[in-house]
Amino acid sequence: MTSLNSPARFCARHGWLVLLAWLALAAALVVGAARAPGATTDDFTLPGSESRRAADLLGDRPAEPQGRLVVSAPAGVRAPEARRAVTALIARMNTVPGVTVAARTPAEGSRSRPPSEAPYEQVSADGTVATVPISHTDQEGATKLKEVRDSFRPPTASGTPGTPVLTVELSGDDFVDFTPGGLTEGIGLLAAAVILLVAFRSLIATALPLLTGVTGVVCAVSLLSLLGNVVPTPGFAVYVTIMLGLGVGIDYALLVVTRFRTSLGEGLTVEDAVVRAMTTAGRSVLFAGITVIITGAGILILGPSLGGGIALAAGCGVLMVMLTALTLLPALLGLLGTRVDRLSLPHRRGTAGSPARRWSRGVQRRPLVAGVLALGLLLGLALPAASLRFGWSDAGNRPVSDTTRRAHELLAGGFGPGTAGPLVLVSAEPLGQAVAQAASTPGVAGVTALDERTALVVPETGPQDEATTGLIHALRAALPGPVLVTGGTAAGIDFAEHSFDRLPWMVGAVLLASFALLVPVFRSLVVPLKAIVVNLLSIGASYGAVVAIFQWDVLGLGTGGPIDAWVPMMLFVVTFGLTMDYEVFLLSRIQEEYARTRDNSRAVTEGLAATARVITAAAAIMFCVFAAFGTFDDRPLRILGVGLAVAVLIDATVVRLVLVPSAMELLGDRNWWFPGSGGRAADEPGGRVRAATGEPVG
């Protein structure tokens, strides 16, 4: 890799210039994003899939309404008082520009809606639940519609003051009560600050990683918004950027600041200490950042419509925080110099690395037993992953405080679970007998013809039920060739199956890329293979936790359902990149010791002792940032946050403290075998990557 000596020295000598350049860059990106933000899209239909071809046939004819007004009245929605209140509410909603709230006219030949049902389109069999379709031209109209609904005060029943005659809810993704970010990121930053303060015992040293990390994230979010004008990005992509940016950005700065303070303690000048920090820890940060970006790009295998936007979100986050750690941070260190230890807290100095050294020696005395126990634990945690099922979250997975969740439950109770995810039959020719054929298919609750070429099919089961997937395949196999099956549920299943089929290819591509990166770094074939295997075990344990918590709902949180199709893909590529970071930080230090002593056992012990403290602090920061995102209302982001948190926790404990030292002890000098090297490691001490840290935190 390119030497960081000259750039580091430049940043140290011209701190104010670098700082002003970053301020100008951040301002330009923020202003640019504010003036020309890229549009987001959540259209995940696959080009070439049946659902996509059917959607193309539909064109501008929406078969499903964008949303629904869902009305519930225990005494009956047809009661005069309830109908008057609903009619008045609909009239108010229709005053919102671009909004239409009205029942559609049934197609000729369909069961007509009797006049007594007005203003409703559907009324449940028991007469307690009804729906009215909603269409709107933009998100602003949907937001104003929610405001009208929130201000609605239903009449109360006579004789029972305070008891409303009816309740109204809104169904549709545009009406989700999604809580914007802010609190979650704040929780993660607060936890990171506490960990940094414990590690550094200095307020100024603690502030540096937080400052550079937040600066990088602000720039990354702005850059993502600007690039959204070129690459379509999903609405949740910005939170992926924030999550990864905060996690890795603070960690990267932690490594650099640690090495800088250590170098100062050795008597180096401020400038030389900055250069030392950047040519050791900075080089590891550069390699780690590139690794995460490359592995994150593996999600492009999903295709450009979704994979491109997510890969861009991850890449922007990691790239910008890596650049702040490599340029802005050394500039700040050069400006602060020895003042970095000002405002220090009192603490007792001890022998750094002693507990880790004793632990490593204990593991190395019985490597087979320790390795088998660690391997058994990881495999046990990974077992639930065997039942991983790809799919999509729906309104039923949202908090009960969300109007769409309450509407979902009302619809399921009044019309059956399949109402939440109807299927759409589309044909370029008249449907003819296809409507009757679909109605007679097992698993179909009802079929309504919208026009001669379009019909709605309501399944007996909900969108997340495996039986609904089977029904879609059955309809596609049984109906005549010109008839296509689409709808949100069908499109989601198409994408989930596509993702599942692509997963092995993505895994293979990431593994090959990682192996190709690690072999020249460590000049060994065994170490990269071992690193890949143990990282796969961490990911397997993470998958197992995700399935148990969010698919099986073992905690009883009401989260049960398939895992959103893009999450396992993203979880794999990001986790693999992050865990590989720790592997590189640890193994580079072990390699340095082995090149110096040619004693594998001692190298493992000293490498673990030297890096345990900083890796533990870094992992704790990442765990807190990711776990904080596990509190999101948005289920896919919650799954991703919990999955990453579990992966980091497992990797920093079971893998790094037990499995790696036991495996390297068992392999002995074979760890460093490389063709043509005579079994020896890299010739120069430390090979091509020096240790990220290795000294006690000041």
SEDO-277740 format. One line per field, with one value per residue (C-alpha): x, z, y; residue in three letters. Coordinates in steps of 0.02 Angstrom, whole numbers, plus 50000, padded with zeros to 5 digits. Layout:
xx <- [X ...]
zz <- [Z ...]
yy <- [Y ...]
r <- [Ala ...]
END
This chain:
xx <- [50000 50054 50157 50062 50222 50216 50028 50038 50182 50091 49934 50036 50128 49978 49843 49745 49745 49679 49548 49487 49482 49371 49257 49240 49208 49077 48990 48989 48917 48783 48729 48730 48625 48502 48481 48484 48438 48421 48253 48229 48130 48067 48018 48109 48026 48148 48172 48117 48017 47833 47780 47881 47808 47634 47670 47725 47560 47465 47557 47471 47319 47340 47259 47282 47241 47389 47304 47141 47038 46990 46834 46783 46620 46567 46384 46402 46478 46308 46231 46176 46286 46440 46405 46380 46546 46639 46560 46613 46790 46803 46745 46883 47014 46963 47003 47189 47270 47313 47211 47060 46964 46818 46751 46787 46649 46644 46682 46541 46498 46568 46464 46396 46407 46229 46181 46167 46356 46397 46521 46615 46694 46698 46602 46645 46518 46477 46460 46589 46733 46734 46862 46874 47016 47140 47249 47371 47500 47644 47707 47657 47476 47494 47568 47426 47302 47375 47355 47171 47148 47241 47130 46971 46860 46730 46559 46529 46390 46236 46224 46409 46509 46689 46653 46680 46555 46694 46882 46972 47146 47253 47322 47469 47658 47647 47557 47685 47722 47910 48009 48151 48330 48411 48377 48448 48609 48621 48611 48749 48860 48834 48882 49034 49087 49079 49185 49313 49324 49356 49489 49577 49543 49553 49411 49509 49566 49387 49318 49433 49357 49182 49221 49300 49168 49022 49109 49132 48951 48884 48987 48937 48750 48764 48865 48738 48598 48689 48732 48549 48523 48625 48597 48421 48430 48298 48227 48313 48486 48532 48516 48634 48759 48739 48748 48907 48986 48970 49024 49181 49224 49241 49337 49461 49497 49515 49657 49749 49733 49792 49950 49983 49975 50087 50216 50215 50246 50399 50475 50439 50404 50225 50257 50349 50213 50082 50185 50212 50026 49977 50107 50051 49871 49830 49889 49778 49632 49662 49664 49513 49411 49452 49406 49235 49199 49248 49150 49003 49001 48958 48776 48780 48747 48566 48557 48568 48388 48416 48594 48668 48583 48629 48809 48821 48752 48878 49021 48987 48983 49144 49239 49207 49246 49403 49459 49428 49530 49673 49677 49572 49623 49813 49788 49697 49829 49964 49873 49840 50007 50040 49880 49786 49807 49739 49584 49635 49544 49642 49677 49788 49917 49939 50030 49942 49895 49928 49750 49744 49916 49864 49703 49795 49919 49775 49691 49855 49889 49732 49703 49603 49479 49459 49441 49311 49208 49213 49170 49025 48956 48965 48885 48747 48711 48709 48584 48427 48502 48459 48277 48310 48165 48177 48028 47969 47904 47729 47616 47589 47770 47756 47727 47546 47563 47571 47407 47451 47477 47306 47229 47313 47234 47062 47072 47129 46990 46855 46903 47035 47226 47241 47164 47330 47417 47299 47366 47334 47293 47343 47328 47351 47192 47022 47038 46886 46879 47039 46938 46830 46983 47074 46921 46915 47100 47127 47187 47091 46964 46888 46916 46853 46862 46916 46900 46909 47098 47129 47067 47108 47135 47124 47216 47153 47321 47427 47570 47705 47626 47718 47548 47531 47696 47631 47470 47564 47663 47503 47412 47559 47567 47380 47322 47337 47501 47443 47383 47518 47516 47583 47547 47654 47656 47701 47838 47909 47913 47997 48131 48152 48177 48296 48397 48401 48464 48599 48660 48784 48859 48879 48960 49080 49128 49161 49264 49372 49399 49446 49567 49648 49669 49739 49865 49985 49962 50014 50114 50028 49893 49842 49811 49689 49595 49581 49524 49387 49327 49315 49228 49100 49068 49035 48914 48827 48800 48732 48611 48555 48517 48421 48314 48279 48231 48144 48080 48042 48005 48083 48077 47890 47906 47782 47921 47887 47896 48017 48178 48178 48267 48405 48451 48542 48641 48690 48723 48843 48946 48960 48991 49123 49211 49203 49258 49399 49455 49480 49564 49689 49722 49758 49851 49961 50025 50049 50140 50255 50300 50326 50439 50543 50551 50505 50409 50226 50161 50244 50186 50006 50017 50100 49990 49831 49897 49950 49786 49655 49621 49599 49500 49386 49356 49327 49207 49113 49088 49025 48911 48831 48807 48730 48624 48553 48487 48402 48275 48215 48030 48080 48096 48229 48345 48309 48358 48517 48566 48539 48626 48780 48784 48778 48912 49031 49001 49032 49183 49267 49240 49221 49316 49458 49486 49463 49449 49589 49725 49678 49677 49843 49921 49866 49930 50097 50223 50106 50010 50144 50168 50181 50240 50423 50453 50522 50385 50439 50333 50369 50553 50542 50469 50283 50265 50170 50051 50113 50012 49867 49913 50000 50043 49940 49818 49902]
zz <- [50000 49972 50115 50229 50289 50177 50191 50380 50394 50284 50393 50551 50485 50404 50531 50508 50320 50329 50457 50349 50197 50289 50350 50171 50105 50238 50206 50018 50036 50160 50055 49897 49977 50043 49873 49761 49863 49769 49765 49857 49794 49874 49711 49726 49582 49478 49293 49198 49340 49317 49441 49344 49176 49251 49324 49152 49080 49213 49171 49255 49306 49492 49531 49718 49805 49875 50043 50132 50262 50381 50486 50637 50733 50862 50835 50646 50515 50430 50581 50530 50659 50601 50417 50443 50537 50403 50262 50347 50372 50189 50135 50240 50170 49992 50019 50029 49860 49759 49871 49823 49953 49871 49835 49659 49541 49523 49352 49244 49291 49467 49622 49637 49796 49858 49887 50073 50081 50031 50063 50087 49960 50072 50228 50332 50353 50530 50477 50601 50483 50318 50197 50080 49949 49952 49812 49821 49706 49828 50004 50056 50022 50126 50270 50268 50259 50419 50501 50455 50524 50686 50713 50686 50840 50820 50901 51065 51100 51185 51366 51375 51372 51313 51215 51028 50903 50783 50755 50593 50542 50386 50291 50170 50178 50150 50316 50425 50588 50564 50700 50622 50678 50816 50980 50920 50857 51018 51124 51022 51033 51221 51248 51136 51236 51399 51328 51257 51423 51514 51386 51371 51542 51453 51396 51250 51188 51205 51103 50953 50890 50918 50823 50674 50670 50670 50539 50426 50448 50407 50248 50205 50224 50117 49985 49981 49955 49809 49728 49744 49589 49493 49583 49650 49837 49955 50090 50230 50150 50249 50412 50345 50312 50487 50571 50485 50484 50671 50712 50607 50611 50799 50800 50668 50763 50924 50848 50782 50942 51045 50942 50943 51132 51149 51032 51133 51288 51205 51188 51004 50947 50904 50717 50728 50841 50711 50574 50680 50717 50536 50466 50590 50648 50498 50377 50464 50453 50267 50239 50351 50264 50092 50148 50213 50054 49942 50041 50053 49864 49863 49884 49704 49659 49706 49554 49531 49579 49764 49783 49705 49826 49980 49924 49893 50066 50150 50041 50073 50261 50271 50142 50224 50402 50339 50255 50413 50514 50388 50361 50481 50636 50609 50578 50744 50833 50761 50823 50997 51022 51203 51254 51198 51376 51457 51568 51615 51748 51891 51866 51926 51804 51789 51680 51513 51433 51587 51604 51417 51423 51565 51473 51312 51401 51483 51315 51235 51371 51319 51141 51084 51229 51213 51025 51030 51163 51065 50903 50985 51056 50888 50795 50926 50907 50718 50716 50697 50538 50450 50448 50383 50272 50158 50140 50185 50341 50335 50440 50560 50618 50661 50837 50897 50911 50720 50632 50491 50618 50694 50520 50477 50626 50588 50407 50459 50587 50471 50303 50338 50341 50151 50135 50189 50034 49887 49725 49556 49396 49239 49057 48889 48837 48922 49077 49031 49130 49222 49356 49391 49385 49511 49624 49629 49674 49851 49965 49877 49985 49844 49674 49614 49431 49415 49226 49087 49101 49288 49445 49630 49717 49907 49984 50138 50220 50258 50153 50265 50271 50175 50110 50018 49929 49879 49816 49704 49626 49606 49517 49401 49356 49330 49245 49056 48989 48955 49135 49252 49442 49528 49675 49822 49898 49735 49697 49872 49852 49682 49758 49910 49801 49689 49842 49912 49746 49736 49916 49879 49734 49843 49982 49860 49783 49953 50013 49857 49865 50049 50020 49877 49990 50140 50056 50001 50167 50277 50148 50210 50142 50309 50404 50274 50264 50453 50459 50332 50424 50596 50520 50440 50612 50683 50542 50566 50750 50702 50577 50710 50832 50700 50656 50838 50886 50731 50642 50785 50907 51054 51158 51133 51063 50922 50792 50710 50521 50378 50370 50245 50090 50083 50268 50268 50116 50197 50364 50282 50182 50322 50461 50358 50326 50508 50584 50457 50528 50700 50624 50533 50689 50792 50663 50605 50784 50798 50631 50692 50846 50746 50621 50767 50875 50760 50910 50862 51039 51106 50956 50987 51172 51147 50999 51097 51251 51148 51054 51174 51259 51104 51012 51162 51170 50982 50986 51135 51039 50884 50990 51074 50910 50822 50971 50981 50804 50867 50948 50780 50737 50562 50572 50438 50517 50687 50622 50544 50702 50815 50692 50681 50870 50901 50768 50845 51021 50969 50866 51002 51137 51083 50919 50962 51142 51121 50945 50862 50994 51011 50822 50798 50940 50863 50691 50756 50624 50490 50513 50414 50270 50101 49937 49904 50078 50156 50286 50350 50368 50281 50284 50365 50540 50535 50353 50251 50387 50553 50712 50733 50914 51041 51180 51334 51319 51402]
yy <- [50000 50178 50247 50366 50449 50603 50637 50616 50738 50863 50854 50873 51026 51111 51073 51235 51217 51039 51090 51234 51120 50997 51136 51199 51023 50987 51153 51124 50949 51003 51152 51046 50911 51040 51122 50968 50814 50652 50567 50402 50254 50096 50011 49845 49751 49651 49683 49529 49453 49411 49544 49674 49622 49632 49804 49862 49801 49897 50057 50203 50100 50066 49899 49923 50087 50184 50180 50153 50240 50100 50130 50027 50045 49915 49961 49950 50065 50080 50167 50345 50429 50334 50364 50550 50564 50466 50566 50728 50662 50609 50782 50863 50744 50781 50964 50918 50957 50803 50686 50583 50484 50395 50220 50159 50107 49916 49844 49780 49602 49620 49614 49791 49891 49922 50105 50071 50046 50225 50301 50135 50020 49867 49821 49668 49527 49581 49763 49829 49869 49964 50036 50184 50191 50336 50404 50547 50624 50653 50623 50798 50753 50595 50694 50820 50678 50608 50778 50781 50606 50650 50802 50701 50693 50555 50576 50486 50365 50438 50389 50341 50503 50479 50319 50354 50289 50241 50242 50281 50224 50242 50093 50110 50131 50319 50338 50250 50341 50322 50408 50509 50481 50582 50495 50330 50408 50508 50351 50270 50424 50439 50257 50279 50433 50336 50194 50316 50407 50243 50196 50365 50443 50612 50724 50797 50627 50565 50709 50680 50515 50582 50743 50657 50521 50643 50753 50603 50549 50723 50727 50548 50581 50737 50647 50505 50631 50711 50544 50497 50604 50475 50309 50270 50241 50170 50281 50186 50200 50356 50259 50125 50265 50336 50166 50110 50282 50307 50130 50118 50304 50314 50149 50205 50366 50267 50165 50318 50419 50270 50250 50438 50448 50297 50374 50535 50431 50356 50529 50565 50741 50786 50778 50612 50542 50587 50505 50349 50338 50355 50234 50100 50124 50234 50099 49973 50095 50116 49928 49901 50037 49971 49796 49850 49949 49803 49674 49794 49806 49621 49668 49732 49550 49588 49701 49889 49929 49893 49829 49986 50104 50003 49977 50164 50202 50088 50147 50331 50304 50205 50309 50477 50423 50336 50498 50599 50474 50483 50672 50775 50676 50690 50877 50895 50790 50903 51058 50988 50902 50858 50947 50792 50727 50884 50871 50694 50596 50517 50333 50196 50136 49951 49830 49842 49679 49570 49500 49465 49386 49270 49227 49187 49075 48982 48953 48901 48773 48677 48735 48583 48591 48780 48771 48633 48725 48888 48799 48707 48869 48958 48813 48804 48990 48969 48824 48932 49005 48841 48896 49072 49128 49278 49393 49568 49653 49724 49832 49688 49704 49888 49958 49961 50149 50159 50194 50073 49932 49964 49973 49808 49723 49796 49736 49562 49549 49613 49538 49406 49412 49407 49580 49656 49586 49557 49486 49566 49471 49566 49517 49601 49509 49492 49383 49279 49118 49157 49249 49096 48983 49091 49096 48905 48888 48822 48961 49101 49193 49295 49376 49545 49597 49779 49782 49655 49640 49664 49576 49574 49407 49402 49252 49163 49188 49342 49411 49334 49161 49025 48967 49133 49101 48931 49008 49131 48989 48886 49028 49061 48877 48854 49014 49038 49107 49286 49306 49373 49382 49538 49652 49704 49531 49444 49571 49548 49360 49376 49485 49371 49218 49313 49367 49190 49122 49256 49234 49092 49190 49343 49242 49163 49330 49410 49262 49262 49451 49441 49298 49394 49546 49451 49336 49475 49565 49419 49319 49163 49048 48973 49135 49206 49040 49032 49213 49178 49023 49106 49258 49143 49068 49243 49280 49113 49152 49323 49245 49123 49263 49360 49209 49167 49346 49410 49255 49137 49281 49188 49348 49367 49543 49518 49523 49354 49348 49319 49419 49563 49500 49631 49619 49449 49505 49671 49586 49465 49589 49718 49592 49506 49670 49727 49562 49556 49724 49650 49498 49610 49716 49559 49456 49599 49616 49427 49428 49566 49466 49307 49394 49458 49300 49153 49085 49056 49027 49183 49284 49234 49276 49444 49490 49457 49548 49699 49720 49654 49819 49924 49789 49770 49958 49966 49819 49893 50056 49966 49857 50008 50103 49952 49900 50076 50054 49897 50013 50082 50067 50013 49823 49794 49923 49847 49675 49744 49837 49685 49569 49680 49704 49516 49484 49612 49545 49364 49411 49512 49380 49199 49216 49336 49278 49091 49022 49121 49090 48905 48878 48969 48870 48706 48755 48816 48871 48807 48970 49059 48938 49022 48947 48989 49062 48904 48911 49081 49237 49402 49444 49614 49631 49654 49601 49729 49783 49846 49829 49945 49973 49871 49987 50031 50174 50324]
r <- [Met Thr Ser Leu Asn Ser Pro Ala Arg Phe Cys Ala Arg His Gly Trp Leu Val Leu Leu Ala Trp Leu Ala Leu Ala Ala Ala Leu Val Val Gly Ala Ala Arg Ala Pro Gly Ala Thr Thr Asp Asp Phe Thr Leu Pro Gly Ser Glu Ser Arg Arg Ala Ala Asp Leu Leu Gly Asp Arg Pro Ala Glu Pro Gln Gly Arg Leu Val Val Ser Ala Pro Ala Gly Val Arg Ala Pro Glu Ala Arg Arg Ala Val Thr Ala Leu Ile Ala Arg Met Asn Thr Val Pro Gly Val Thr Val Ala Ala Arg Thr Pro Ala Glu Gly Ser Arg Ser Arg Pro Pro Ser Glu Ala Pro Tyr Glu Gln Val Ser Ala Asp Gly Thr Val Ala Thr Val Pro Ile Ser His Thr Asp Gln Glu Gly Ala Thr Lys Leu Lys Glu Val Arg Asp Ser Phe Arg Pro Pro Thr Ala Ser Gly Thr Pro Gly Thr Pro Val Leu Thr Val Glu Leu Ser Gly Asp Asp Phe Val Asp Phe Thr Pro Gly Gly Leu Thr Glu Gly Ile Gly Leu Leu Ala Ala Ala Val Ile Leu Leu Val Ala Phe Arg Ser Leu Ile Ala Thr Ala Leu Pro Leu Leu Thr Gly Val Thr Gly Val Val Cys Ala Val Ser Leu Leu Ser Leu Leu Gly Asn Val Val Pro Thr Pro Gly Phe Ala Val Tyr Val Thr Ile Met Leu Gly Leu Gly Val Gly Ile Asp Tyr Ala Leu Leu Val Val Thr Arg Phe Arg Thr Ser Leu Gly Glu Gly Leu Thr Val Glu Asp Ala Val Val Arg Ala Met Thr Thr Ala Gly Arg Ser Val Leu Phe Ala Gly Ile Thr Val Ile Ile Thr Gly Ala Gly Ile Leu Ile Leu Gly Pro Ser Leu Gly Gly Gly Ile Ala Leu Ala Ala Gly Cys Gly Val Leu Met Val Met Leu Thr Ala Leu Thr Leu Leu Pro Ala Leu Leu Gly Leu Leu Gly Thr Arg Val Asp Arg Leu Ser Leu Pro His Arg Arg Gly Thr Ala Gly Ser Pro Ala Arg Arg Trp Ser Arg Gly Val Gln Arg Arg Pro Leu Val Ala Gly Val Leu Ala Leu Gly Leu Leu Leu Gly Leu Ala Leu Pro Ala Ala Ser Leu Arg Phe Gly Trp Ser Asp Ala Gly Asn Arg Pro Val Ser Asp Thr Thr Arg Arg Ala His Glu Leu Leu Ala Gly Gly Phe Gly Pro Gly Thr Ala Gly Pro Leu Val Leu Val Ser Ala Glu Pro Leu Gly Gln Ala Val Ala Gln Ala Ala Ser Thr Pro Gly Val Ala Gly Val Thr Ala Leu Asp Glu Arg Thr Ala Leu Val Val Pro Glu Thr Gly Pro Gln Asp Glu Ala Thr Thr Gly Leu Ile His Ala Leu Arg Ala Ala Leu Pro Gly Pro Val Leu Val Thr Gly Gly Thr Ala Ala Gly Ile Asp Phe Ala Glu His Ser Phe Asp Arg Leu Pro Trp Met Val Gly Ala Val Leu Leu Ala Ser Phe Ala Leu Leu Val Pro Val Phe Arg Ser Leu Val Val Pro Leu Lys Ala Ile Val Val Asn Leu Leu Ser Ile Gly Ala Ser Tyr Gly Ala Val Val Ala Ile Phe Gln Trp Asp Val Leu Gly Leu Gly Thr Gly Gly Pro Ile Asp Ala Trp Val Pro Met Met Leu Phe Val Val Thr Phe Gly Leu Thr Met Asp Tyr Glu Val Phe Leu Leu Ser Arg Ile Gln Glu Glu Tyr Ala Arg Thr Arg Asp Asn Ser Arg Ala Val Thr Glu Gly Leu Ala Ala Thr Ala Arg Val Ile Thr Ala Ala Ala Ala Ile Met Phe Cys Val Phe Ala Ala Phe Gly Thr Phe Asp Asp Arg Pro Leu Arg Ile Leu Gly Val Gly Leu Ala Val Ala Val Leu Ile Asp Ala Thr Val Val Arg Leu Val Leu Val Pro Ser Ala Met Glu Leu Leu Gly Asp Arg Asn Trp Trp Phe Pro Gly Ser Gly Gly Arg Ala Ala Asp Glu Pro Gly Gly Arg Val Arg Ala Ala Thr Gly Glu Pro Val Gly]
END
